[in-house]
Amino acid sequence: MATQPVFTISLQNVHFRAYHGLYPQERVEGNDFIINLAAQYSTANPQIVSLDDTIDYGALYGIVQEVMARPVDLLETVVQQIAQLILTQYPQVLEVRVSLEKTKPPIADFNGSAVVEINLVR
């Protein structure tokens, strides 16, 4: 019995300037964000030789760009939307993990970043 290969395709340390946040100032000034995502997918093809046999990481980046361009209040909403769109558009994806880091959260005397991550399994 042949095993079906499982691959992981990732986008790492993808930087965006976006306008997510609860506070009006965040919607005006924006913030710097870093996205990391990993999508595990299976394929019936034992050899990947064509883009049609895999998932185009440029298309994954397009999904991230689309969601990051629409300001929302919560980081959880952003990661949920990205993960759901990937699962919807790519039925071969078995699991997707997305993290979103806000590099300068509006917290007094805070030196660090805030990160939200989601892991969805089909």
N, C-alpha and C positions, 0 to 999 in steps of 0.2 A: 504494500500500500504506500503510495507516494504521499509525502507531506506537502501541504500547501504553504508556500512561503508567506511570512508576515514581515512587512517592511515598516520602518518608521521614517517619515519625512518631517523635518523640523525647520522652523524659522527661529533664529535666535538673535536676541539683542537688537530688535528692530525698533528704531527710534521714531517717535512722532511728537509733534506739537499739536495738542488738542485742547478742547474746551469742556471737558467733563468735570462735574463737581456740583455740590449742593449750593455753594455760595455764589452770589452774583459776580463777585470779583473774579472767580475762576472762569466764568463764562466770558468775561471781557479780556482778562490777561492771559488765560490759558495756562498750561503746565506742560512739562516734558514727561513723556511716558515711554516705557520700554515694554515691548511685547515679546513673549516667548511662546511658541506653540509646537506641539508634536502631535502628529496624526499617525496612528498605526493602522495599516490597511493590509488586506490580503488580496492576492491575485491568483487566478487559476494558471497563469503563465509561469512556467518554471524559470524562464529567462526573460528579463526585462530588456527589450531591444528598441522600444519605441515609446514616445511620450504617451501614446494611447494605452500603454501597458501600466502606466503609473499615475501619479497625481502631480500635476504641474505646480511647483512651488510658487511660480509667478501668479497663478490663479488663487492660491491660498493668500498670497500677499494682497491681491485685489480684494478679497473678502475682508481682510483686516483693514485695509484702507477705507473701504466703504463704511464699515462700522465706526471706525475712529473719526470719521468726518461728521458723524451725527452726535452732537453733544447730548449726554444724559446725566442724571444726577449721581448715579452710583457705578462704581467700578465693576460690581457684580453683574450689573446689566450688560456692560460691554463684553465681559468674558462669556457670559451666557449666549449673547447674540452671535458672537464669532463661532463658538463651539456648535451651536445649533445650525448655523448656516453651512458649516463644513459637513456635518452629518447629513443634512438635507441634500446638499449638492453632490456628495460623494458616498453612494451606498456601500462602497467597498471599505469605507473607514469603519474600523471596529471600535476604536477608542481615540478620543481627542483630549488633549490637555492644553489649556491656555492660561498663561499668567500675564497680569498687567501690573506694572510698577509705576506708581506716581512718584516722580523723583523729588518733588518739593511739596509735600502736602501742607495745607494751611493750618499748621498746629504751632502755637506759640512755643518758642524755645526748643523746638524739635530739630534734631540733626539726624536725618536718615530718610528712608523712603517707606512708602506703604505699598503692599503687594496683595493682590487678590488672585486666587487661582481656582480653576474649575477643572474637573476631570469627568468626562462623560463617556460611558461605555454603552455601546449599542446592545 
